[in-house]
Amino acid sequence: NKKENFEAKELRRAFRLAPRTQSHYLAELKRYGLLENSGGNRYRGYKYSLTKYDDYEQISTDMNSIFDQVLEKLSRQVSKE
């Protein structure tokens, strides 16, 4: 059961991030279109939601597959030497 919205402070506590680092990460996720503001304000904190969770899951699966292929090729090269 995935949570649709989260607050910035929850993210900071969960990952033990410095406020500036969190800001940077959130800005990057928004820039790639994976995150959007879903409420809140600067005094009580902002709320965010993932915009393309299904796309993210597919990209993550694809990247894992690519990494596995690269590791396999490297392993074969090392075993030949």
VOLOKE-803521 format. One record per residue: residue in one letter; z, x, y of N, C-alpha, C, O in turn. Coordinates in steps of 0.05 Angstrom, whole numbers, plus 32768, in hexadecimal, padded with zeros to 4 digits. Layout:
<rs>
<r residuo="A" n_zz="Z" n_xx="X" n_yy="Y" ca_zz="Z" ca_xx="X" ca_yy="Y" c_zz="Z" c_xx="X" c_yy="Y" o_zz="Z" o_xx="X" o_yy="Y"/>
...
</rs>
This chain:
<rs>
<r residuo="N" n_zz="8000" n_xx="8011" n_yy="7FE8" ca_zz="8000" ca_xx="8000" ca_yy="8000" c_zz="8000" c_xx="8012" c_yy="8019" o_zz="8014" o_xx="801F" o_yy="801F"/>
<r residuo="K" n_zz="7FEA" n_xx="8013" n_yy="8027" ca_zz="7FE8" ca_xx="8025" ca_yy="803E" c_zz="7FF0" c_xx="8017" c_yy="8058" o_zz="7FEC" o_xx="7FFF" o_yy="805B"/>
<r residuo="K" n_zz="7FFC" n_xx="8025" n_yy="8069" ca_zz="8005" ca_xx="801B" ca_yy="8083" c_zz="7FEE" c_xx="801C" c_yy="8096" o_zz="7FE1" o_xx="8031" o_yy="8098"/>
<r residuo="E" n_zz="7FE9" n_xx="8006" n_yy="80A4" ca_zz="7FD2" ca_xx="8004" ca_yy="80B6" c_zz="7FD7" c_xx="8013" c_yy="80D0" o_zz="7FC5" o_xx="8022" o_yy="80DA"/>
<r residuo="N" n_zz="7FEE" n_xx="8011" n_yy="80DC" ca_zz="7FF5" ca_xx="801D" ca_yy="80F6" c_zz="800C" c_xx="8030" c_yy="80F3" o_zz="801D" o_xx="802D" o_yy="80E1"/>
<r residuo="F" n_zz="800D" n_xx="8044" n_yy="8104" ca_zz="8024" ca_xx="8056" ca_yy="8105" c_zz="8029" c_xx="805F" c_yy="8121" o_zz="8017" o_xx="805E" o_yy="8132"/>
<r residuo="E" n_zz="8041" n_xx="8068" n_yy="8127" ca_zz="8048" ca_xx="8072" ca_yy="8141" c_zz="8046" c_xx="8090" c_yy="8141" o_zz="804A" o_xx="809D" o_yy="812D"/>
<r residuo="A" n_zz="8040" n_xx="809B" n_yy="8158" ca_zz="803D" ca_xx="80B8" ca_yy="815B" c_zz="8057" c_xx="80C6" c_yy="8153" o_zz="8056" o_xx="80DB" o_yy="8146"/>
<r residuo="K" n_zz="806E" n_xx="80BA" n_yy="815A" ca_zz="8087" ca_xx="80C7" ca_yy="8153" c_zz="808C" c_xx="80C8" c_yy="8135" o_zz="8099" o_xx="80DB" o_yy="812B"/>
<r residuo="E" n_zz="8082" n_xx="80B4" n_yy="8126" ca_zz="8084" ca_xx="80B4" ca_yy="8109" c_zz="8074" c_xx="80CC" c_yy="80FE" o_zz="807D" o_xx="80DA" o_yy="80EB"/>
<r residuo="L" n_zz="805D" n_xx="80CF" n_yy="8108" ca_zz="804C" ca_xx="80E5" ca_yy="8100" c_zz="8059" c_xx="8100" c_yy="8105" o_zz="8059" o_xx="8112" o_yy="80F4"/>
<r residuo="R" n_zz="8064" n_xx="8103" n_yy="811D" ca_zz="8071" ca_xx="811C" ca_yy="8125" c_zz="8089" c_xx="8123" c_yy="8113" o_zz="808C" o_xx="813A" o_yy="810B"/>
<r residuo="R" n_zz="8099" n_xx="810E" n_yy="810D" ca_zz="80B0" ca_xx="8113" ca_yy="80FB" c_zz="80A7" c_xx="8119" c_yy="80DF" o_zz="80B2" o_xx="812B" o_yy="80D2"/>
<r residuo="A" n_zz="8093" n_xx="810A" n_yy="80D4" ca_zz="808B" ca_xx="810E" ca_yy="80B9" c_zz="807F" c_xx="812A" c_yy="80B4" o_zz="8084" o_xx="8136" o_yy="809F"/>
<r residuo="F" n_zz="8070" n_xx="8134" n_yy="80C7" ca_zz="8063" ca_xx="814E" ca_yy="80C4" c_zz="8071" c_xx="8164" c_yy="80D3" o_zz="8068" o_xx="817B" o_yy="80D3"/>
<r residuo="R" n_zz="8087" n_xx="815E" n_yy="80E0" ca_zz="8096" ca_xx="8172" ca_yy="80EF" c_zz="8085" c_xx="8181" c_yy="8103" o_zz="8084" o_xx="819A" o_yy="8103"/>
<r residuo="L" n_zz="8077" n_xx="8172" n_yy="8113" ca_zz="8064" ca_xx="817E" ca_yy="8127" c_zz="8071" c_xx="8180" c_yy="8142" o_zz="8081" o_xx="8170" o_yy="814A"/>
<r residuo="A" n_zz="8069" n_xx="8195" n_yy="8150" ca_zz="8070" ca_xx="8197" ca_yy="816D" c_zz="8060" c_xx="8182" c_yy="817C" o_zz="804A" o_xx="817B" o_yy="8174"/>
<r residuo="P" n_zz="806B" n_xx="8177" n_yy="8192" ca_zz="805D" ca_xx="8162" ca_yy="81A1" c_zz="8040" c_xx="816A" c_yy="81A9" o_zz="802E" o_xx="815A" o_yy="81A7"/>
<r residuo="R" n_zz="803D" n_xx="8183" n_yy="81B2" ca_zz="8022" ca_xx="818C" ca_yy="81BB" c_zz="800F" c_xx="818E" c_yy="81A3" o_zz="7FF7" o_xx="8187" o_yy="81A6"/>
<r residuo="T" n_zz="8019" n_xx="8197" n_yy="818C" ca_zz="8008" ca_xx="8199" ca_yy="8174" c_zz="8000" c_xx="817D" c_yy="816B" o_zz="7FE8" o_xx="8178" o_yy="8164"/>
<r residuo="Q" n_zz="8012" n_xx="816A" n_yy="816C" ca_zz="800C" ca_xx="814F" ca_yy="8165" c_zz="7FF7" c_xx="8144" c_yy="8177" o_zz="7FE4" o_xx="8137" o_yy="816E"/>
<r residuo="S" n_zz="7FFA" n_xx="8148" n_yy="8191" ca_zz="7FE6" ca_xx="813F" ca_yy="81A4" c_zz="7FCA" c_xx="8149" c_yy="819E" o_zz="7FB6" o_xx="813B" o_yy="819F"/>
<r residuo="H" n_zz="7FC9" n_xx="8163" n_yy="8197" ca_zz="7FAF" ca_xx="816F" ca_yy="8191" c_zz="7FA3" c_xx="8162" c_yy="8178" o_zz="7F8B" o_xx="815B" o_yy="8178"/>
<r residuo="Y" n_zz="7FB3" n_xx="815F" n_yy="8163" ca_zz="7FA9" ca_xx="8153" ca_yy="814A" c_zz="7F9F" c_xx="8136" c_yy="814F" o_zz="7F8A" o_xx="812E" o_yy="8145"/>
<r residuo="L" n_zz="7FAF" n_xx="8126" n_yy="815D" ca_zz="7FA7" ca_xx="810A" ca_yy="8163" c_zz="7F8E" c_xx="8109" c_yy="8173" o_zz="7F7D" o_xx="80F8" o_yy="816E"/>
<r residuo="A" n_zz="7F8B" n_xx="811B" n_yy="8187" ca_zz="7F72" ca_xx="811C" ca_yy="8197" c_zz="7F5A" c_xx="8122" c_yy="8185" o_zz="7F45" o_xx="8116" o_yy="8189"/>
<r residuo="E" n_zz="7F5D" n_xx="8135" n_yy="8173" ca_zz="7F47" ca_xx="813C" ca_yy="8161" c_zz="7F3F" c_xx="8125" c_yy="814F" o_zz="7F27" o_xx="811F" o_yy="814B"/>
<r residuo="L" n_zz="7F53" n_xx="8117" n_yy="8144" ca_zz="7F4D" ca_xx="8100" ca_yy="8133" c_zz="7F3F" c_xx="80EA" c_yy="8142" o_zz="7F2D" o_xx="80DD" o_yy="8138"/>
<r residuo="K" n_zz="7F48" n_xx="80E6" n_yy="815B" ca_zz="7F3B" ca_xx="80D1" ca_yy="816C" c_zz="7F1E" c_xx="80DA" c_yy="8173" o_zz="7F0C" o_xx="80C9" o_yy="8173"/>
<r residuo="R" n_zz="7F1A" n_xx="80F4" n_yy="8178" ca_zz="7F00" ca_xx="80FE" ca_yy="817F" c_zz="7EEC" c_xx="80FA" c_yy="8168" o_zz="7ED5" o_xx="80F4" o_yy="816C"/>
<r residuo="Y" n_zz="7EF6" n_xx="80FC" n_yy="814F" ca_zz="7EE4" ca_xx="80F8" ca_yy="8137" c_zz="7EE2" c_xx="80DB" c_yy="8130" o_zz="7ED4" o_xx="80D4" o_yy="811D"/>
<r residuo="G" n_zz="7EF0" n_xx="80C9" n_yy="813F" ca_zz="7EED" ca_xx="80AD" ca_yy="813A" c_zz="7EFE" c_xx="80A3" c_yy="8122" o_zz="7EF9" o_xx="808D" o_yy="8118"/>
<r residuo="L" n_zz="7F11" n_xx="80B3" n_yy="8119" ca_zz="7F21" ca_xx="80AB" ca_yy="8102" c_zz="7F3B" c_xx="809D" c_yy="810A" o_zz="7F49" o_xx="8092" o_yy="80F9"/>
<r residuo="L" n_zz="7F42" n_xx="809D" n_yy="8124" ca_zz="7F5B" ca_xx="8093" ca_yy="812D" c_zz="7F56" c_xx="8084" c_yy="8147" o_zz="7F46" o_xx="808D" o_yy="8158"/>
<r residuo="E" n_zz="7F65" n_xx="806F" n_yy="814C" ca_zz="7F63" ca_xx="8061" ca_yy="8165" c_zz="7F7F" c_xx="8058" c_yy="816E" o_zz="7F91" o_xx="8053" o_yy="815D"/>
<r residuo="N" n_zz="7F83" n_xx="8055" n_yy="8188" ca_zz="7F9C" ca_xx="804A" ca_yy="8192" c_zz="7F9D" c_xx="802D" c_yy="818B" o_zz="7F8A" o_xx="801E" o_yy="818F"/>
<r residuo="S" n_zz="7FB4" n_xx="8024" n_yy="8182" ca_zz="7FB7" ca_xx="8007" ca_yy="817B" c_zz="7FCE" c_xx="7FFA" c_yy="8189" o_zz="7FD6" o_xx="7FE4" o_yy="8183"/>
<r residuo="G" n_zz="7FD9" n_xx="8008" n_yy="819D" ca_zz="7FEF" ca_xx="7FFC" ca_yy="81AD" c_zz="8002" c_xx="8011" c_yy="81B7" o_zz="7FFE" o_xx="8029" o_yy="81B5"/>
<r residuo="G" n_zz="8018" n_xx="8007" n_yy="81C2" ca_zz="802D" ca_xx="8018" ca_yy="81CC" c_zz="8026" c_xx="8021" c_yy="81E9" o_zz="8013" o_xx="8019" o_yy="81F5"/>
<r residuo="N" n_zz="8038" n_xx="8032" n_yy="81F3" ca_zz="8034" ca_xx="803D" ca_yy="820E" c_zz="8041" c_xx="8059" c_yy="820F" o_zz="804E" o_xx="8061" o_yy="81FC"/>
<r residuo="R" n_zz="803E" n_xx="8066" n_yy="8226" ca_zz="8049" ca_xx="8081" ca_yy="8228" c_zz="8067" c_xx="8082" c_yy="8228" o_zz="8073" o_xx="8098" o_yy="8223"/>
<r residuo="Y" n_zz="8075" n_xx="806C" n_yy="822E" ca_zz="8092" ca_xx="806C" ca_yy="822F" c_zz="809E" c_xx="8066" c_yy="8214" o_zz="80B3" o_xx="8072" o_yy="820D"/>
<r residuo="R" n_zz="8093" n_xx="8054" n_yy="8205" ca_zz="809E" ca_xx="804D" ca_yy="81EB" c_zz="808F" c_xx="805B" c_yy="81D4" o_zz="8098" o_xx="805A" o_yy="81BD"/>
<r residuo="G" n_zz="8079" n_xx="8068" n_yy="81DA" ca_zz="8069" ca_xx="8075" ca_yy="81C6" c_zz="8051" c_xx="8065" c_yy="81BE" o_zz="8051" o_xx="804D" o_yy="81BF"/>
<r residuo="Y" n_zz="803C" n_xx="8073" n_yy="81B7" ca_zz="8023" ca_xx="8066" ca_yy="81AF" c_zz="8022" c_xx="8060" c_yy="8192" o_zz="802F" o_xx="806D" o_yy="8181"/>
<r residuo="K" n_zz="8013" n_xx="804B" n_yy="818B" ca_zz="800E" ca_xx="8044" ca_yy="816F" c_zz="7FF0" c_xx="804A" c_yy="816A" o_zz="7FDF" o_xx="8047" o_yy="817B"/>
<r residuo="Y" n_zz="7FEB" n_xx="8053" n_yy="8151" ca_zz="7FD0" ca_xx="805A" ca_yy="8149" c_zz="7FC8" c_xx="804C" c_yy="812F" o_zz="7FDA" o_xx="8044" o_yy="8120"/>
<r residuo="S" n_zz="7FAF" n_xx="804A" n_yy="812A" ca_zz="7FA5" ca_xx="8040" ca_yy="8110" c_zz="7F8D" c_xx="8050" c_yy="8108" o_zz="7F7E" o_xx="805A" o_yy="8119"/>
<r residuo="L" n_zz="7F89" n_xx="8053" n_yy="80EE" ca_zz="7F71" ca_xx="8060" ca_yy="80E4" c_zz="7F5A" c_xx="804D" c_yy="80E6" o_zz="7F5D" o_xx="8035" o_yy="80DF"/>
<r residuo="T" n_zz="7F44" n_xx="8056" n_yy="80F0" ca_zz="7F2D" ca_xx="8045" ca_yy="80F4" c_zz="7F1A" c_xx="8043" c_yy="80DC" o_zz="7F0E" o_xx="802F" o_yy="80D7"/>
<r residuo="K" n_zz="7F18" n_xx="8059" n_yy="80CE" ca_zz="7F05" ca_xx="805A" ca_yy="80B8" c_zz="7F12" c_xx="8066" c_yy="809F" o_zz="7F0A" o_xx="807B" o_yy="8095"/>
<r residuo="Y" n_zz="7F26" n_xx="8058" n_yy="8095" ca_zz="7F36" ca_xx="8063" ca_yy="807F" c_zz="7F24" c_xx="8066" c_yy="8066" o_zz="7F26" o_xx="807A" o_yy="8058"/>
<r residuo="D" n_zz="7F12" n_xx="8053" n_yy="8061" ca_zz="7F01" ca_xx="8055" ca_yy="804A" c_zz="7EEE" c_xx="806C" c_yy="804C" o_zz="7EE9" o_xx="807A" o_yy="8038"/>
<r residuo="D" n_zz="7EE3" n_xx="8071" n_yy="8064" ca_zz="7ED2" ca_xx="8088" ca_yy="8069" c_zz="7EE2" c_xx="80A2" c_yy="8064" o_zz="7ED7" o_xx="80B5" o_yy="8058"/>
<r residuo="Y" n_zz="7EFB" n_xx="80A2" n_yy="806D" ca_zz="7F0B" ca_xx="80BA" ca_yy="806A" c_zz="7F0F" c_xx="80C0" c_yy="804C" o_zz="7F0D" o_xx="80D7" o_yy="8043"/>
<r residuo="E" n_zz="7F15" n_xx="80AB" n_yy="803C" ca_zz="7F18" ca_xx="80AF" ca_yy="801F" c_zz="7EFF" c_xx="80BA" c_yy="8013" o_zz="7F01" o_xx="80CC" o_yy="8001"/>
<r residuo="Q" n_zz="7EE8" n_xx="80B0" n_yy="801B" ca_zz="7ECF" ca_xx="80B9" ca_yy="800F" c_zz="7ECA" c_xx="80D6" c_yy="8017" o_zz="7EC1" o_xx="80E6" o_yy="8006"/>
<r residuo="I" n_zz="7ECE" n_xx="80DD" n_yy="8030" ca_zz="7ECB" ca_xx="80F9" ca_yy="803A" c_zz="7EDD" c_xx="810C" c_yy="802B" o_zz="7ED5" o_xx="8121" o_yy="8023"/>
<r residuo="S" n_zz="7EF6" n_xx="8103" n_yy="8027" ca_zz="7F09" ca_xx="8113" ca_yy="8019" c_zz="7F01" c_xx="8118" c_yy="7FFC" o_zz="7F03" o_xx="812F" o_yy="7FF2"/>
<r residuo="T" n_zz="7EF7" n_xx="8104" n_yy="7FEF" ca_zz="7EED" ca_xx="8106" ca_yy="7FD3" c_zz="7ED5" c_xx="8119" c_yy="7FD2" o_zz="7ED3" o_xx="812A" o_yy="7FC1"/>
<r residuo="D" n_zz="7EC3" n_xx="8116" n_yy="7FE5" ca_zz="7EAB" ca_xx="8127" ca_yy="7FE6" c_zz="7EB3" c_xx="8144" c_yy="7FEB" o_zz="7EA8" o_xx="8156" o_yy="7FDE"/>
<r residuo="M" n_zz="7EC5" n_xx="8149" n_yy="7FFD" ca_zz="7ECE" ca_xx="8164" ca_yy="8003" c_zz="7EDB" c_xx="8171" c_yy="7FEB" o_zz="7ED6" o_xx="8188" o_yy="7FE5"/>
<r residuo="N" n_zz="7EEB" n_xx="8162" n_yy="7FDC" ca_zz="7EF8" ca_xx="816D" ca_yy="7FC4" c_zz="7EE3" c_xx="8174" c_yy="7FAF" o_zz="7EE5" o_xx="8189" o_yy="7FA2"/>
<r residuo="S" n_zz="7ECE" n_xx="8164" n_yy="7FAD" ca_zz="7EB8" ca_xx="816A" ca_yy="7F9B" c_zz="7EAA" c_xx="8183" c_yy="7FA3" o_zz="7EA3" o_xx="8194" o_yy="7F92"/>
<r residuo="I" n_zz="7EA5" n_xx="8186" n_yy="7FBC" ca_zz="7E97" ca_xx="819E" ca_yy="7FC7" c_zz="7EA8" c_xx="81B7" c_yy="7FC2" o_zz="7E9E" o_xx="81CC" o_yy="7FB9"/>
<r residuo="F" n_zz="7EC2" n_xx="81B5" n_yy="7FC7" ca_zz="7ED4" ca_xx="81CC" ca_yy="7FC3" c_zz="7ED4" c_xx="81D3" c_yy="7FA5" o_zz="7ED4" o_xx="81EB" o_yy="7F9F"/>
<r residuo="D" n_zz="7ED4" n_xx="81BF" n_yy="7F94" ca_zz="7ED4" ca_xx="81C5" ca_yy="7F77" c_zz="7EBB" c_xx="81D4" c_yy="7F6F" o_zz="7EBB" o_xx="81E7" o_yy="7F5F"/>
<r residuo="Q" n_zz="7EA4" n_xx="81CC" n_yy="7F7A" ca_zz="7E8A" ca_xx="81D9" ca_yy="7F74" c_zz="7E8A" c_xx="81F6" c_yy="7F7E" o_zz="7E81" o_xx="8208" o_yy="7F70"/>
<r residuo="V" n_zz="7E94" n_xx="81FA" n_yy="7F96" ca_zz="7E95" ca_xx="8215" ca_yy="7FA1" c_zz="7EA8" c_xx="8227" c_yy="7F90" o_zz="7EA1" o_xx="823E" o_yy="7F8A"/>
<r residuo="L" n_zz="7EBF" n_xx="821C" n_yy="7F89" ca_zz="7ED1" ca_xx="822C" ca_yy="7F78" c_zz="7EC5" c_xx="8233" c_yy="7F5D" o_zz="7EC9" o_xx="8249" o_yy="7F53"/>
<r residuo="E" n_zz="7EB6" n_xx="8220" n_yy="7F52" ca_zz="7EA9" ca_xx="8225" ca_yy="7F38" c_zz="7E94" c_xx="823B" c_yy="7F3B" o_zz="7E93" o_xx="824D" o_yy="7F2A"/>
<r residuo="K" n_zz="7E84" n_xx="823B" n_yy="7F50" ca_zz="7E70" ca_xx="8250" ca_yy="7F54" c_zz="7E7E" c_xx="826B" c_yy="7F59" o_zz="7E74" o_xx="827F" o_yy="7F4E"/>
<r residuo="L" n_zz="7E93" n_xx="826B" n_yy="7F68" ca_zz="7EA2" ca_xx="8285" ca_yy="7F6D" c_zz="7EAD" c_xx="828F" c_yy="7F53" o_zz="7EAD" o_xx="82A7" o_yy="7F4D"/>
<r residuo="S" n_zz="7EB8" n_xx="827D" n_yy="7F43" ca_zz="7EC4" ca_xx="8285" ca_yy="7F29" c_zz="7EAE" c_xx="8292" c_yy="7F17" o_zz="7EB4" o_xx="82A5" o_yy="7F0A"/>
<r residuo="R" n_zz="7E96" n_xx="8286" n_yy="7F16" ca_zz="7E81" ca_xx="8291" ca_yy="7F06" c_zz="7E78" c_xx="82AC" c_yy="7F10" o_zz="7E72" o_xx="82BE" o_yy="7F00"/>
<r residuo="Q" n_zz="7E77" n_xx="82AF" n_yy="7F2B" ca_zz="7E6F" ca_xx="82C9" ca_yy="7F36" c_zz="7E83" c_xx="82DF" c_yy="7F2F" o_zz="7E7C" o_xx="82F5" o_yy="7F27"/>
<r residuo="V" n_zz="7E9D" n_xx="82D8" n_yy="7F31" ca_zz="7EB2" ca_xx="82EC" ca_yy="7F2B" c_zz="7EB1" c_xx="82F3" c_yy="7F0D" o_zz="7EB5" o_xx="830B" o_yy="7F06"/>
<r residuo="S" n_zz="7EAD" n_xx="82E0" n_yy="7EFC" ca_zz="7EAC" ca_xx="82E5" ca_yy="7EDF" c_zz="7E94" c_xx="82F6" c_yy="7ED7" o_zz="7E95" o_xx="8304" o_yy="7EC3"/>
<r residuo="K" n_zz="7E7E" n_xx="82F5" n_yy="7EE6" ca_zz="7E66" ca_xx="8306" ca_yy="7EE1" c_zz="7E6B" c_xx="8323" c_yy="7EE8" o_zz="7E60" o_xx="8335" o_yy="7EDB"/>
<r residuo="E" n_zz="7E7C" n_xx="8328" n_yy="7EFB" ca_zz="7E80" ca_xx="8344" ca_yy="7F05" c_zz="7E93" c_xx="8353" c_yy="7EF3" o_zz="7E98" o_xx="836B" o_yy="7EF9"/>
</rs>
